[in-house]
Amino acid sequence: MKWKKLNISGENVNPIDQFSGDKIYIDATIFLKYLLGSDDPRVNEKTEDFFQRLADKEFEGIISVLVVDEIVFNYIGALMKIRENLHIADVMRDSPEKIKKYCDDAGEIIDWIASFSKLKVVPVPERTIGTFVDVMRMGLFPRDAIHVATMKELKINDIASYDDDFDLVPDIVRWG
Protein backbone atom coordinates (compact mmCIF):
# COMPACT_ATOMS: atom_id res chain seq x y z
CA MET A 1 0.00 0.00 0.00
CA LYS A 2 1.34 3.42 -0.93
CA TRP A 3 0.76 6.07 1.74
CA LYS A 4 -0.12 9.60 0.76
CA LYS A 5 1.90 12.48 2.00
CA LEU A 6 -0.52 14.35 4.22
CA ASN A 7 1.03 17.63 5.29
CA ILE A 8 4.28 19.44 6.00
CA SER A 9 3.98 19.44 9.79
CA GLY A 10 5.50 15.98 10.15
CA GLU A 11 2.54 14.90 12.28
CA ASN A 12 1.24 12.57 9.62
CA VAL A 13 4.50 11.32 8.17
CA ASN A 14 4.24 7.84 6.73
CA PRO A 15 5.38 5.25 9.29
CA ILE A 16 8.82 4.00 8.27
CA ASP A 17 8.08 0.50 9.50
CA GLN A 18 5.21 0.29 6.99
CA PHE A 19 7.22 1.12 3.87
CA SER A 20 6.41 -1.51 1.25
CA GLY A 21 7.99 -0.19 -1.94
CA ASP A 22 10.90 -1.62 -3.91
CA LYS A 23 13.39 1.22 -3.49
CA ILE A 24 13.92 4.05 -1.01
CA TYR A 25 16.52 6.79 -0.58
CA ILE A 26 17.73 6.76 3.03
CA ASP A 27 18.71 10.00 4.76
CA ALA A 28 21.46 10.11 7.39
CA THR A 29 18.91 10.79 10.15
CA ILE A 30 17.68 7.20 9.92
CA PHE A 31 21.19 5.79 10.35
CA LEU A 32 21.96 8.18 13.20
CA LYS A 33 18.78 7.31 15.12
CA TYR A 34 19.74 3.66 14.80
CA LEU A 35 23.35 4.23 15.87
CA LEU A 36 22.78 6.80 18.61
CA GLY A 37 19.23 5.99 19.66
CA SER A 38 16.32 8.25 20.43
CA ASP A 39 14.59 9.32 23.62
CA ASP A 40 11.43 7.90 22.05
CA PRO A 41 11.36 4.08 22.32
CA ARG A 42 8.89 3.88 19.42
CA VAL A 43 11.36 5.67 17.13
CA ASN A 44 14.06 3.19 18.17
CA GLU A 45 11.73 0.25 17.52
CA LYS A 46 10.58 1.33 14.07
CA THR A 47 14.13 2.29 13.05
CA GLU A 48 15.44 -1.12 14.12
CA ASP A 49 12.58 -2.74 12.20
CA PHE A 50 13.45 -0.73 9.08
CA PHE A 51 17.09 -1.86 9.16
CA GLN A 52 16.08 -5.47 9.82
CA ARG A 53 13.85 -5.35 6.75
CA LEU A 54 16.72 -3.86 4.74
CA ALA A 55 18.99 -6.68 5.99
CA ASP A 56 16.27 -9.19 5.04
CA LYS A 57 16.36 -7.72 1.51
CA GLU A 58 12.69 -6.66 1.49
CA PHE A 59 13.62 -3.51 -0.47
CA GLU A 60 16.63 -1.73 -1.92
CA GLY A 61 18.09 1.19 -0.01
CA ILE A 62 19.91 3.96 -1.85
CA ILE A 63 22.29 6.46 -0.25
CA SER A 64 24.66 8.95 -1.81
CA VAL A 65 28.22 9.56 -0.74
CA LEU A 66 26.91 12.72 0.94
CA VAL A 67 24.78 10.55 3.24
CA VAL A 68 27.87 8.54 4.16
CA ASP A 69 29.69 11.79 4.96
CA GLU A 70 26.80 12.99 7.15
CA ILE A 71 26.59 9.70 9.02
CA VAL A 72 30.30 9.52 9.80
CA PHE A 73 30.68 13.22 10.61
CA ASN A 74 27.70 13.31 12.98
CA TYR A 75 28.50 9.96 14.59
CA ILE A 76 32.10 10.99 15.28
CA GLY A 77 30.82 14.32 16.57
CA ALA A 78 28.48 12.52 18.99
CA LEU A 79 31.29 10.24 20.17
CA MET A 80 33.57 13.24 20.76
CA LYS A 81 30.86 14.88 22.84
CA ILE A 82 30.20 11.70 24.85
CA ARG A 83 33.81 10.61 25.37
CA GLU A 84 35.62 13.93 25.69
CA ASN A 85 32.95 16.63 25.95
CA LEU A 86 34.31 18.17 22.76
CA HIS A 87 32.50 19.82 19.87
CA ILE A 88 33.65 18.44 16.52
CA ALA A 89 33.89 21.88 14.89
CA ASP A 90 36.35 23.01 17.56
CA VAL A 91 38.40 19.86 17.17
CA MET A 92 38.55 20.26 13.39
CA ARG A 93 39.93 23.75 13.72
CA ASP A 94 42.14 23.36 16.78
CA SER A 95 43.26 19.75 16.96
CA PRO A 96 43.14 17.60 13.84
CA GLU A 97 45.23 15.02 15.73
CA LYS A 98 42.19 14.23 17.90
CA ILE A 99 40.19 13.23 14.82
CA LYS A 100 42.69 10.45 14.15
CA LYS A 101 41.52 8.74 17.36
CA TYR A 102 38.11 8.22 15.74
CA CYS A 103 39.22 6.60 12.49
CA ASP A 104 38.48 3.10 13.80
CA ASP A 105 34.96 4.22 14.73
CA ALA A 106 34.51 5.64 11.23
CA GLY A 107 35.77 2.40 9.73
CA GLU A 108 33.28 0.37 11.77
CA ILE A 109 30.42 2.53 10.48
CA ILE A 110 31.59 2.10 6.88
CA ASP A 111 31.85 -1.67 7.37
CA TRP A 112 28.34 -1.76 8.85
CA ILE A 113 26.94 0.22 5.91
CA ALA A 114 28.72 -2.12 3.47
CA SER A 115 27.24 -5.16 5.22
CA PHE A 116 23.79 -4.48 3.73
CA SER A 117 23.73 -6.28 0.38
CA LYS A 118 20.61 -4.32 -0.69
CA LEU A 119 22.07 -0.92 0.20
CA LYS A 120 23.61 0.87 -2.75
CA VAL A 121 25.96 3.84 -2.31
CA VAL A 122 25.77 6.10 -5.34
CA PRO A 123 27.77 9.15 -6.37
CA VAL A 124 25.98 12.46 -6.57
CA PRO A 125 25.08 12.72 -10.25
CA GLU A 126 26.89 15.58 -11.95
CA ARG A 127 23.65 16.97 -13.34
CA THR A 128 22.38 17.72 -9.80
CA ILE A 129 24.82 20.61 -9.64
CA GLY A 130 22.61 22.44 -12.12
CA THR A 131 19.32 21.56 -10.42
CA PHE A 132 19.75 21.59 -6.65
CA VAL A 133 19.43 25.39 -6.40
CA ASP A 134 15.91 25.08 -7.82
CA VAL A 135 15.15 22.58 -5.06
CA MET A 136 16.58 25.01 -2.47
CA ARG A 137 13.88 27.48 -3.56
CA MET A 138 11.39 25.19 -1.82
CA GLY A 139 13.08 26.05 1.49
CA LEU A 140 15.71 23.32 1.81
CA PHE A 141 19.32 23.75 2.85
CA PRO A 142 21.88 22.93 0.15
CA ARG A 143 22.74 19.41 1.34
CA ASP A 144 19.08 18.35 1.56
CA ALA A 145 18.45 19.95 -1.83
CA ILE A 146 21.30 17.87 -3.28
CA HIS A 147 19.68 14.75 -1.80
CA VAL A 148 16.37 15.61 -3.46
CA ALA A 149 18.06 16.45 -6.77
CA THR A 150 19.86 13.10 -6.57
CA MET A 151 16.57 11.33 -5.90
CA LYS A 152 14.97 13.02 -8.89
CA GLU A 153 17.89 12.07 -11.11
CA LEU A 154 17.57 8.44 -9.96
CA LYS A 155 13.75 8.56 -10.26
CA ILE A 156 13.20 7.76 -6.58
CA ASN A 157 10.13 9.30 -4.90
CA ASP A 158 10.39 7.77 -1.42
CA ILE A 159 12.77 8.93 1.29
CA ALA A 160 13.33 7.46 4.74
CA SER A 161 14.08 10.44 6.99
CA TYR A 162 13.29 11.95 10.36
CA ASP A 163 13.93 15.40 8.85
CA ASP A 164 10.57 17.03 8.13
CA ASP A 165 12.22 19.60 5.84
CA PHE A 166 11.75 17.01 3.09
CA ASP A 167 7.99 17.50 3.51
CA LEU A 168 8.43 20.79 1.67
CA VAL A 169 9.01 18.89 -1.58
CA PRO A 170 5.61 18.06 -3.06
CA ASP A 171 6.57 15.10 -5.21
CA ILE A 172 8.45 12.98 -2.69
CA VAL A 173 7.00 10.83 0.07
CA ARG A 174 8.74 10.81 3.45
CA TRP A 175 8.79 7.76 5.66
CA GLY A 176 9.93 8.31 9.24
ABEGO torsion letter per residue (X at the ends): XBBBBABAAGAABBBAAABABABBBBBAAAAAAAAAEBABAAAAAAAAAAAAAAAAGABBBBBBAAAAAAAAAAAAAAAAAAAAGBBAAAAAAABAAAAAAAAAAAAAAAAAAAABAABBBBBBBAAAAAAAAAAAAAGBBAAAAAAAAAAAAAGBABBBBABAAAAABAABBBBX
